[in-house]
């Protein structure tokens, strides 16, 4: 992260709910809210301008849907923001679309404040978080996507993690990668750790070897 506090952008088109969320977030001394809006296009602009650690987005907003905001933001190579989707919908189709877009947190709007904060912290630590009421979708999704004894692959990585891995395959240092992607060195190290965890790689040498062996696939 770029400072000692976790930076957040909040977007939800229900003013009362958004104000309640702001109170929850601002009450936490480790969180800094960089901006809030009720419009999807404004949310995308804030994300690209302010580059928060986490963006908490309503799934349905005027201007641009929350998942579309995620998709557009992730087209920007300098975007290292992780995304949490807020929704009142429990339909599996919404959940699947969000996960396919690269969302790391999926929360129902009736979640307790403690669950909201736990989700944000988990996502900031590189660990996906899903509301318990829809967690069975995650199990079903994993079962469908992962054949028995399937090995981890590049497909398990987010777009930003693949960018980091590609630059590693070019023998670039963390400082050089940070400069190329417009992110902090700490964020690069965070992505490297996530890649190692997802691909079951132990140590930098194994990570570099994997990057070099799979350069053509990146």
C-alpha positions in Angstrom: 0.0 0.0 0.0 1.1 3.5 -0.7 0.7 4.8 2.9 0.1 3.4 6.4 -3.7 3.5 5.9 -5.8 1.3 3.6 -7.3 3.6 0.9 -10.9 3.1 -0.2 -13.2 4.4 -2.9 -16.9 3.8 -2.2 -19.6 3.8 -4.9 -23.3 3.1 -4.2 -26.4 4.9 -5.6 -28.4 4.6 -2.4 -27.5 7.7 -0.3 -28.6 6.4 3.0 -26.8 3.1 2.6 -23.7 4.9 1.3 -23.6 7.2 4.3 -24.0 4.3 6.6 -21.0 2.6 4.9 -19.0 5.7 5.1 -19.5 5.9 8.9 -18.4 2.2 9.2 -15.3 2.8 7.1 -14.3 6.2 8.6 -14.7 4.8 12.1 -11.8 2.4 11.4 -8.5 4.2 12.1 -6.7 2.0 9.5 -8.9 3.1 6.6 -8.8 6.3 4.6 -11.8 7.0 2.2 -10.5 8.9 -0.8 -13.8 9.5 -2.4 -17.4 8.3 -2.7 -20.1 8.5 -5.4 -23.4 7.1 -6.5 -22.5 6.9 -10.2 -20.6 4.1 -11.9 -18.8 6.4 -14.4 -17.7 8.7 -11.5 -16.5 5.6 -9.6 -14.3 4.6 -12.6 -12.9 8.1 -12.8 -12.1 8.2 -9.1 -10.4 4.7 -9.2 -8.2 5.7 -12.1 -7.3 9.1 -10.7 -6.8 8.2 -7.0 -5.7 4.6 -7.4 -7.1 3.3 -4.1 -6.1 0.0 -2.6 -9.7 -1.2 -2.6 -12.9 -0.1 -4.5 -16.2 -1.1 -2.9 -18.9 -1.0 -5.6 -22.6 -1.5 -5.7 -23.4 -4.0 -8.4 -26.2 -1.8 -9.9 -25.6 1.9 -10.4 -26.5 4.6 -12.9 -23.9 5.5 -15.5 -22.1 2.1 -15.3 -22.8 -1.1 -13.6 -20.3 -2.1 -10.8 -19.0 -5.1 -12.7 -18.5 -3.0 -15.8 -16.5 -0.6 -13.7 -14.2 -3.4 -12.6 -13.7 -4.6 -16.2 -12.9 -1.1 -17.5 -10.5 -0.3 -14.6 -8.6 -3.5 -15.1 -7.9 -2.6 -18.7 -5.6 0.1 -17.3 -2.1 -1.3 -16.8 -1.5 1.1 -13.9 -4.6 -0.1 -11.9 -3.6 -2.2 -8.9 -6.9 -1.7 -7.1 -8.7 -4.8 -5.7 -12.5 -4.8 -6.0 -15.3 -5.6 -3.6 -18.9 -5.9 -4.9 -21.9 -5.0 -2.8 -25.3 -6.4 -3.8 -28.7 -7.2 -2.5 -28.9 -10.0 -5.1 -28.2 -13.6 -4.3 -28.5 -14.9 -7.9 -25.6 -17.1 -9.0 -25.3 -15.4 -12.4 -24.3 -12.1 -10.8 -21.8 -13.9 -8.5 -20.2 -15.8 -11.5 -19.9 -12.6 -13.6 -18.3 -10.8 -10.7 -15.8 -13.5 -10.1 -15.0 -13.8 -13.8 -14.3 -10.1 -13.9 -11.6 -10.5 -11.2 -13.6 -9.3 -8.1 -12.0 -10.5 -4.9 -14.8 -9.7 -2.4 -18.6 -10.3 -2.8 -20.8 -9.0 0.0 -24.5 -8.9 0.5 -25.8 -5.5 1.6 -27.4 -6.9 4.8 -23.9 -8.0 6.0 -23.0 -6.8 9.5 -20.4 -3.9 9.7 -17.9 -6.4 11.2 -18.3 -8.6 8.1 -17.8 -5.6 5.8 -14.5 -4.7 7.5 -13.4 -8.3 7.6 -14.0 -8.5 3.8 -12.0 -5.4 3.0 -9.1 -6.5 5.2 -9.1 -10.0 3.7 -9.1 -8.6 0.2 -6.3 -6.2 1.1 -4.3 -9.2 2.3 -4.8 -11.0 -1.0 -7.4 -13.4 0.3 -10.8 -13.6 -1.5 -13.9 -13.1 0.7 -17.5 -14.1 0.0 -20.6 -13.6 2.0 -21.5 -16.9 3.8 -25.0 -16.9 2.2 -23.5 -17.2 -1.3 -20.3 -19.2 -0.4 -21.9 -22.4 -1.9 -21.6 -20.7 -5.3 -17.9 -20.5 -4.8 -17.7 -24.2 -4.0 -19.8 -25.0 -7.1 -17.7 -22.7 -9.2 -14.4 -24.3 -8.0 -15.8 -27.8 -8.7 -16.8 -26.9 -12.2 -13.5 -25.1 -13.1 -11.0 -27.4 -11.4 -10.9 -31.1 -12.5 -9.8 -33.5 -10.0 -6.0 -33.3 -9.4 -5.8 -30.2 -11.7 -2.6 -28.3 -11.3 -2.5 -24.5 -10.7 -1.9 -22.5 -13.9 -1.5 -19.0 -15.2 -5.3 -18.9 -15.7 -5.7 -18.7 -11.9 -4.0 -15.3 -11.9 -5.6 -11.9 -12.1 -4.8 -9.6 -15.1 -2.5 -7.5 -12.9 -0.7 -10.6 -11.5 -0.1 -11.7 -15.1 1.4 -8.3 -16.0 3.8 -8.6 -13.0 4.8 -12.1 -14.1 5.3 -11.1 -17.7 7.7 -8.3 -16.5 9.5 -10.8 -14.2 10.0 -13.0 -17.3 11.9 -10.0 -18.8 14.3 -10.1 -15.8 13.0 -6.8 -14.4 13.4 -5.9 -10.8 10.5 -5.1 -8.5 11.5 -1.4 -8.7 11.5 -1.5 -12.5 8.1 -3.3 -12.5 6.7 -0.7 -10.1 7.8 2.0 -12.5 6.4 0.3 -15.6 3.0 -0.3 -14.0 2.8 2.9 -12.0 2.4 1.1 -8.6 4.4 0.9 -5.4 7.2 -1.6 -4.9 5.2 -2.9 -1.9 2.3 -3.6 -4.2 4.6 -5.4 -6.6 5.8 -7.6 -3.7 2.2 -8.2 -2.7 1.4 -9.4 -6.3 4.5 -11.6 -6.3 3.5 -13.3 -3.0 0.0 -13.9 -4.4 1.4 -15.5 -7.5 3.6 -17.8 -5.5 0.7 -18.8 -3.3 -1.6 -19.5 -6.3 1.0 -21.4 -8.3 2.5 -23.3 -5.3 5.9 -21.7 -5.8 8.3 -21.4 -3.0 10.8 -18.5 -3.1 11.8 -16.0 -5.7 14.0 -18.4 -7.7 11.1 -20.7 -8.3 8.9 -17.8 -9.3 11.5 -16.5 -11.8 12.0 -19.9 -13.2 8.3 -20.3 -13.7 8.1 -16.8 -15.4 10.9 -17.7 -17.8 9.6 -21.1 -18.7 6.1 -19.7 -19.4 7.2 -16.4 -21.1 5.4 -17.3 -24.4 2.1 -17.8 -22.6 2.1 -14.4 -20.8 
